[in-house]
Amino acid sequence: MIWNYSKLVFNRKEMYKVKLDREKIMLARARACMSQKDIINAGISVGTLYRALSGKNLRPSTAGKIARALGVDVSEIIETGEKTS
């Protein structure tokens, strides 16, 4: 039997990606009285913030850095499929 490790590694990497909920990020920003510029000044790159707000996949550590910049727990901004109203 021949194993294809490249596919295994690719799928493993994809398994550990998270998406952040744009609406939850905006609510956390409002609670923290932070602008996008404030988040960028906290060490989050413009591209990373754009990807997060666009609903792109992020590494869990990146999601954690964004949550820390906002002063919230990462579970408060992760996309769960529930509506936040």
C-alpha positions, 0 to 999 in steps of 0.5 A: 500500500502506498501512502500519500502523505501530502494529502494527509498533511494538507487535510490536517492543516485545514482541520485546524482552521477557524472562521470569525464572525464579522458581526461578533467582531464588530460588537466586540470592537464597539464594546472596547471602543476600538477602531480598525486602526486601534486593532492594527496598532495592537499588532494585527496586520491589515491583511489578517484583519481583512481576512478575519472580517471577510470570513476567511479561514484563520489559524486558531492562534491568529483568532486568539491574537485578534480576541486578545486585541479586542479584550474578549475570549476567542469563543466570543468571536468565532463563527458558530452558525448562530445569529447574533441579534 
